[in-house]
Amino acid sequence: MTKKKIFAIVPEEEFVNREELLDRLYCDAMDTARQASDNIVLLGRRRVGKSAVLTRVYDKLFFEQDLVVPIYFTYEGLPSNLGEYIAEEYFKNFVSQYIAFKKKDIKLRKKATDLNLALKLAQELEDTGLMEIIEAYIDAKQKQYFQGIVHNSIGAPRMVAEENESAICVIIDEFQEILKIVDRDGRILNFKGLYQFAVESALATHIISGSAVTIMRQEILRRGPLLGRFEPYKISGLSTEYAIELQDRLSKMYGFEMPYEQKVYLANYTSGLPFYIKKILLEIKRYKVPIVTEEVLCKAISHEITRGGIYDTLEMLLLQYAKQNKLNITRSVLYQCANFEDKKINPYEIAEKLQVSSIEVMEALSQMSRADLIEPSGGFYYNIPDPVMILK
């Protein structure tokens, strides 16, 4: 089959200095075939490029080998957090991707979400494990047996892998969203417990990631049923050298020249986060200038952090993690935090300036830390090097 990409989150030109991590994750996934791999969690700040790496691992597994069935799922952007709906989406995603890989037909990733068709294709493949899990899921669905539905859904990769004695690697993005899944009465469901069963198989390894690093660490990895079940891999922003390489590639694509001193400044200012670099250079592109001066660069940065895509990222995080009736106070506290730069944030000083109680400020700081806008350490809070924290 002709090689092609299933995912196109990041073009080839923008994929800089991630090859070593990509190869490492690919090799770990391939080790599943020897039952010699471990579950992995990819940890890194938002907008650092985790999803781009994970989708490339999936593509490489899909097109370049035949021993390990790759499955990719993201909890981001689902229209509902109702457990039964998510379980069905997860199960259909697994079945269709499994069949598409076995048949070497990427079109089946969409077509085989029809479970009747999927069962027929599983029979054609003479795949006992897949036939059994599809039949079990359909039976639970017909009986409206909720526990059976979610167990068969989340546990499907493990059950199929063990029945067939074959390897499966499940790649999951935005994993922290499992903490928001509810039943029909609005009660939070214990999906962490479901994943405890799913990940405890050497034949069905899981590679997970999420944009909320604090939540991933504190509420998923360091306590509860998933404690100790994932090996952490870290991904950071690009070094100055590679951030400059990315700028060279993008500025060439966008049709302008960027002096070295401006590239060094932007690399440091953005902490090497590819998303921020691209957003700022896209803004420069709109100015139609042949050479980027200091004035042009500052103008583009100012636009992005006050009303552009970087600012929108901040607003999205605040809306997601701040309580609706506390949004304004949380936003005000965030702006005040920038004044402390790399020093310990003083909630009492902020409370005095905003003329609110210190309790309100501490609550806002707690919500901001969950959104990874500030960093908790030793009972205190500190700023992180991020352009959104420079907002005034």
GIPEQUI-V219306 format. One record per residue. RES is the residue in one letter. PSI is psi as a letter, one per 40 degrees, with the letter a starting at -180 (none if undefined). BURIAL is b if it has 24 or more other C-alpha atoms within 12 Angstrom, else e. Layout:
BEGIN
res->RES psi->PSI burial->BURIAL
res->RES psi->PSI burial->BURIAL
END
This chain:
BEGIN
res->M psi->h burial->e
res->T psi->h burial->e
res->K psi->h burial->e
res->K psi->i burial->e
res->K psi->h burial->e
res->I psi->d burial->b
res->F psi->i burial->e
res->A psi->f burial->e
res->I psi->d burial->e
res->V psi->h burial->e
res->P psi->i burial->e
res->E psi->d burial->e
res->E psi->d burial->e
res->E psi->e burial->b
res->F psi->g burial->b
res->V psi->h burial->b
res->N psi->f burial->b
res->R psi->e burial->b
res->E psi->d burial->e
res->E psi->d burial->e
res->L psi->d burial->b
res->L psi->d burial->b
res->D psi->d burial->e
res->R psi->d burial->e
res->L psi->d burial->b
res->Y psi->d burial->b
res->C psi->d burial->b
res->D psi->d burial->b
res->A psi->d burial->b
res->M psi->d burial->b
res->D psi->e burial->b
res->T psi->d burial->b
res->A psi->d burial->b
res->R psi->e burial->e
res->Q psi->f burial->b
res->A psi->e burial->e
res->S psi->i burial->b
res->D psi->i burial->b
res->N psi->i burial->b
res->I psi->i burial->b
res->V psi->h burial->b
res->L psi->h burial->b
res->L psi->h burial->b
res->G psi->i burial->b
res->R psi->i burial->b
res->R psi->i burial->b
res->R psi->f burial->b
res->V psi->e burial->b
res->G psi->f burial->b
res->K psi->d burial->b
res->S psi->d burial->b
res->A psi->d burial->b
res->V psi->d burial->b
res->L psi->d burial->b
res->T psi->d burial->b
res->R psi->d burial->b
res->V psi->d burial->b
res->Y psi->d burial->b
res->D psi->d burial->b
res->K psi->d burial->b
res->L psi->d burial->b
res->F psi->d burial->b
res->F psi->e burial->b
res->E psi->e burial->e
res->Q psi->i burial->b
res->D psi->e burial->e
res->L psi->d burial->b
res->V psi->h burial->b
res->V psi->h burial->b
res->P psi->h burial->b
res->I psi->h burial->b
res->Y psi->h burial->b
res->F psi->i burial->b
res->T psi->h burial->b
res->Y psi->e burial->b
res->E psi->h burial->e
res->G psi->e burial->e
res->L psi->h burial->e
res->P psi->e burial->e
res->S psi->i burial->e
res->N psi->f burial->b
res->L psi->h burial->b
res->G psi->d burial->b
res->E psi->d burial->b
res->Y psi->d burial->b
res->I psi->d burial->b
res->A psi->d burial->b
res->E psi->d burial->b
res->E psi->d burial->b
res->Y psi->d burial->b
res->F psi->d burial->b
res->K psi->d burial->b
res->N psi->d burial->b
res->F psi->d burial->b
res->V psi->d burial->b
res->S psi->d burial->b
res->Q psi->d burial->b
res->Y psi->d burial->b
res->I psi->d burial->b
res->A psi->d burial->b
res->F psi->d burial->b
res->K psi->d burial->b
res->K psi->e burial->b
res->K psi->f burial->b
res->D psi->h burial->e
res->I psi->d burial->b
res->K psi->d burial->e
res->L psi->e burial->b
res->R psi->d burial->b
res->K psi->d burial->e
res->K psi->d burial->e
res->A psi->e burial->b
res->T psi->e burial->b
res->D psi->h burial->b
res->L psi->d burial->b
res->N psi->d burial->e
res->L psi->d burial->e
res->A psi->d burial->b
res->L psi->d burial->b
res->K psi->d burial->e
res->L psi->d burial->b
res->A psi->d burial->b
res->Q psi->d burial->e
res->E psi->d burial->e
res->L psi->e burial->e
res->E psi->f burial->e
res->D psi->g burial->b
res->T psi->d burial->b
res->G psi->d burial->b
res->L psi->d burial->b
res->M psi->d burial->b
res->E psi->d burial->b
res->I psi->d burial->b
res->I psi->d burial->b
res->E psi->d burial->b
res->A psi->d burial->b
res->Y psi->d burial->b
res->I psi->d burial->b
res->D psi->d burial->e
res->A psi->d burial->e
res->K psi->d burial->b
res->Q psi->d burial->e
res->K psi->e burial->e
res->Q psi->f burial->e
res->Y psi->g burial->e
res->F psi->d burial->b
res->Q psi->d burial->b
res->G psi->d burial->b
res->I psi->d burial->b
res->V psi->d burial->b
res->H psi->d burial->b
res->N psi->d burial->b
res->S psi->c burial->b
res->I psi->d burial->b
res->G psi->e burial->b
res->A psi->d burial->b
res->P psi->d burial->b
res->R psi->d burial->b
res->M psi->d burial->b
res->V psi->d burial->b
res->A psi->d burial->b
res->E psi->d burial->b
res->E psi->d burial->e
res->N psi->e burial->e
res->E psi->f burial->b
res->S psi->i burial->b
res->A psi->i burial->b
res->I psi->h burial->b
res->C psi->h burial->b
res->V psi->h burial->b
res->I psi->h burial->b
res->I psi->h burial->b
res->D psi->i burial->b
res->E psi->f burial->b
res->F psi->d burial->b
res->Q psi->e burial->b
res->E psi->e burial->b
res->I psi->d burial->b
res->L psi->e burial->b
res->K psi->e burial->b
res->I psi->h burial->b
res->V psi->i burial->e
res->D psi->a burial->e
res->R psi->e burial->e
res->D psi->e burial->e
res->G psi->e burial->e
res->R psi->i burial->e
res->I psi->h burial->e
res->L psi->i burial->b
res->N psi->g burial->b
res->F psi->d burial->b
res->K psi->d burial->b
res->G psi->d burial->e
res->L psi->d burial->b
res->Y psi->d burial->b
res->Q psi->d burial->b
res->F psi->d burial->b
res->A psi->d burial->b
res->V psi->e burial->b
res->E psi->f burial->b
res->S psi->h burial->b
res->A psi->e burial->b
res->L psi->e burial->b
res->A psi->g burial->b
res->T psi->i burial->b
res->H psi->h burial->b
res->I psi->h burial->b
res->I psi->i burial->b
res->S psi->i burial->b
res->G psi->i burial->b
res->S psi->e burial->b
res->A psi->g burial->b
res->V psi->d burial->b
res->T psi->d burial->b
res->I psi->d burial->b
res->M psi->d burial->b
res->R psi->d burial->b
res->Q psi->d burial->e
res->E psi->e burial->e
res->I psi->d burial->b
res->L psi->d burial->b
res->R psi->e burial->e
res->R psi->i burial->e
res->G psi->a burial->e
res->P psi->e burial->e
res->L psi->e burial->b
res->L psi->h burial->b
res->G psi->e burial->e
res->R psi->e burial->b
res->F psi->h burial->b
res->E psi->h burial->b
res->P psi->h burial->b
res->Y psi->h burial->e
res->K psi->i burial->e
res->I psi->h burial->b
res->S psi->i burial->b
res->G psi->i burial->b
res->L psi->i burial->b
res->S psi->i burial->b
res->T psi->d burial->b
res->E psi->d burial->e
res->Y psi->d burial->b
res->A psi->d burial->b
res->I psi->d burial->b
res->E psi->d burial->b
res->L psi->d burial->b
res->Q psi->d burial->b
res->D psi->d burial->b
res->R psi->d burial->b
res->L psi->d burial->b
res->S psi->d burial->b
res->K psi->d burial->e
res->M psi->d burial->e
res->Y psi->e burial->b
res->G psi->f burial->e
res->F psi->i burial->b
res->E psi->i burial->b
res->M psi->h burial->b
res->P psi->i burial->e
res->Y psi->d burial->e
res->E psi->d burial->e
res->Q psi->d burial->b
res->K psi->d burial->b
res->V psi->d burial->b
res->Y psi->d burial->b
res->L psi->d burial->b
res->A psi->d burial->b
res->N psi->d burial->b
res->Y psi->d burial->b
res->T psi->e burial->b
res->S psi->f burial->b
res->G psi->e burial->b
res->L psi->h burial->b
res->P psi->d burial->b
res->F psi->d burial->b
res->Y psi->d burial->b
res->I psi->d burial->b
res->K psi->d burial->b
res->K psi->d burial->b
res->I psi->d burial->b
res->L psi->d burial->b
res->L psi->d burial->b
res->E psi->d burial->b
res->I psi->d burial->b
res->K psi->d burial->b
res->R psi->d burial->e
res->Y psi->e burial->e
res->K psi->f burial->e
res->V psi->i burial->e
res->P psi->d burial->e
res->I psi->h burial->e
res->V psi->h burial->b
res->T psi->i burial->e
res->E psi->d burial->e
res->E psi->d burial->e
res->V psi->d burial->b
res->L psi->d burial->b
res->C psi->d burial->e
res->K psi->d burial->e
res->A psi->d burial->b
res->I psi->d burial->b
res->S psi->d burial->b
res->H psi->d burial->b
res->E psi->d burial->b
res->I psi->e burial->b
res->T psi->d burial->e
res->R psi->e burial->e
res->G psi->a burial->b
res->G psi->d burial->b
res->I psi->d burial->b
res->Y psi->d burial->b
res->D psi->d burial->e
res->T psi->d burial->b
res->L psi->d burial->b
res->E psi->d burial->b
res->M psi->d burial->e
res->L psi->d burial->b
res->L psi->d burial->b
res->L psi->d burial->e
res->Q psi->d burial->e
res->Y psi->d burial->b
res->A psi->i burial->b
res->K psi->i burial->e
res->Q psi->d burial->e
res->N psi->e burial->e
res->K psi->e burial->e
res->L psi->d burial->b
res->N psi->d burial->e
res->I psi->d burial->b
res->T psi->d burial->b
res->R psi->d burial->b
res->S psi->d burial->b
res->V psi->d burial->b
res->L psi->d burial->b
res->Y psi->d burial->b
res->Q psi->d burial->b
res->C psi->d burial->b
res->A psi->d burial->b
res->N psi->e burial->b
res->F psi->e burial->b
res->E psi->b burial->e
res->D psi->e burial->e
res->K psi->i burial->e
res->K psi->h burial->e
res->I psi->h burial->b
res->N psi->h burial->b
res->P psi->d burial->b
res->Y psi->d burial->e
res->E psi->d burial->e
res->I psi->d burial->b
res->A psi->d burial->b
res->E psi->d burial->e
res->K psi->d burial->e
res->L psi->e burial->e
res->Q psi->f burial->e
res->V psi->i burial->e
res->S psi->i burial->e
res->S psi->d burial->e
res->I psi->d burial->e
res->E psi->d burial->b
res->V psi->d burial->b
res->M psi->d burial->b
res->E psi->d burial->b
res->A psi->d burial->b
res->L psi->d burial->b
res->S psi->d burial->b
res->Q psi->d burial->b
res->M psi->d burial->b
res->S psi->d burial->b
res->R psi->d burial->b
res->A psi->e burial->b
res->D psi->f burial->b
res->L psi->d burial->b
res->I psi->i burial->b
res->E psi->h burial->b
res->P psi->h burial->b
res->S psi->h burial->e
res->G psi->f burial->e
res->G psi->e burial->e
res->F psi->i burial->e
res->Y psi->i burial->b
res->Y psi->i burial->b
res->N psi->i burial->b
res->I psi->i burial->b
res->P psi->g burial->b
res->D psi->h burial->b
res->P psi->d burial->b
res->V psi->e burial->b
res->M psi->e burial->b
res->I psi->e burial->b
res->L psi->h burial->b
res->K psi->none burial->e
END
